[in-house]
């Protein structure tokens, strides 16, 4: 068992941003010998630092990092991984067998895609209790260093290396203002490369989207502060449309209200409810839930195949997928993702189908289908 770090009470320390975003971040020394890595994946130094920060919160009586703040904390730690998951256990004289069993059950809830990596932090409190904190990711690609801070107008070169086979890749930028935009990128073997300018001052979100075994999905992400200082803490911000969900009859109705309110805020027309799309979306959400994986292609064809099998004609179509603790968290995660926001705000779409289902642990599985 690895050594436990002592932690006291007090406010969460300010975030310290790494100079660049890159992976992998191999962990060496005694910390990498923790037996829990045999369960959760390859040791990662950056993930261990995030696990330690989350464990410190728990030691101070604060809740575990929510999904959006967890992802933001990874960015400050210089990590490009998407869709991280956090787990913890606390108590006096924790039994190692029980810790390993509970962690194993948590890890098994999501099917591994790519290379599974994790960070394990053990903390002890003055009262003698201890905390085991773990952060897990599935790495589908690694990223060569991308600067965290740049000048407004500076040109950035991005190089990513796929860890899984990919048939297509693109890079989506979300600047401080305006809609997300896609920039030209090359996929040569397993290497993705592009060059772009951060041409507005403010925070930029850079996302590489690749078509892998489960369809297109984000594989790496980075934040660049262009001519602006890096934030010292996470500022929780509601996604546009969240207020519109109040009083909705169910999760699907809540999500529909949030989507249309977000579009209205950008001057776009609302999407009309489409029962035929709802049916296809619901079937896919149930399939994701049962297979414990978020993906566009899960053995029943891609989106085009599924729509055509249902006899649905379309001019254009799109799909957003998510799994989150609540329907609001799902909407927020999709809004914060450049490629998913592009679908939410695509003016070509006129119809919307939604599928929302829950797993036994309360997790919400979401499929959003857009068409015209």
PEFEN-V570205 format. One record per backbone hydrogen bond with DSSP energy under -1.0 kcal/mol. NH is the residue of the N-H (numbers start at 1). CO is the residue of the C=O. Records with the same first field share a line. If there is no record, write none. Layout:
NH: CO  CO
This chain:
5: 122
7: 124
15: 232
18: 76
21: 146
22: 78
23: 143
27: 43
32: 29
33: 30
37: 34
38: 35
39: 36
40: 36
41: 37
42: 116
44: 118
45: 25
48: 44
49: 45
50: 46
51: 47
52: 48
53: 49
54: 50
55: 51
56: 52
57: 53
58: 54
59: 55
60: 56
61: 58
62: 57
70: 66
71: 67
72: 68
73: 69
74: 70
75: 71
76: 72
77: 73
78: 75
79: 74
85: 136
87: 134
89: 132
91: 130
99: 95
100: 96
101: 97
102: 98
103: 99
104: 100
105: 101
106: 102
107: 103
108: 104
109: 106
110: 107
111: 292
115: 139
117: 137
118: 42
119: 135
121: 133
123: 131
124: 5
125: 129
128: 125
130: 91
131: 123
132: 89
133: 121
134: 87
135: 119
136: 85
137: 117
139: 115
142: 161
144: 159
146: 21
148: 19
150: 225
153: 198
154: 151
156: 196
158: 194
160: 192
161: 142
162: 190
163: 140
167: 211
170: 209
171: 183
172: 207
173: 181
174: 205
181: 173
183: 171
186: 193
188: 191
191: 188
192: 160
193: 186
194: 158
196: 156
198: 154
199: 197
202: 226
204: 224
205: 174
206: 222
207: 172
208: 220
209: 170
210: 217
211: 168
212: 215
215: 212
217: 210
219: 208
221: 80
222: 206
224: 204
225: 148
226: 202
227: 150
242: 239
244: 241
245: 242
246: 243
248: 245
254: 250
255: 251
256: 252
257: 253
258: 254
259: 255
260: 256
261: 257
262: 258
263: 259
264: 260
265: 261
266: 263
267: 264
268: 263
272: 350
274: 352
278: 274
279: 275
280: 276
281: 277
282: 278
283: 279
284: 280
285: 281
286: 282
287: 283
288: 284
289: 285
290: 286
291: 287
292: 288
293: 288
296: 214
297: 214
306: 302
307: 303
308: 304
309: 305
310: 306
311: 308
312: 307
318: 370
320: 368
322: 366
324: 364
330: 326
331: 327
332: 328
333: 329
334: 330
335: 331
336: 332
341: 337
342: 338
344: 340
345: 341
346: 343
349: 346
350: 371
351: 371
352: 272
353: 369
355: 367
357: 365
359: 363
362: 359
364: 324
365: 357
366: 322
367: 355
368: 320
369: 353
370: 318
371: 351
372: 316
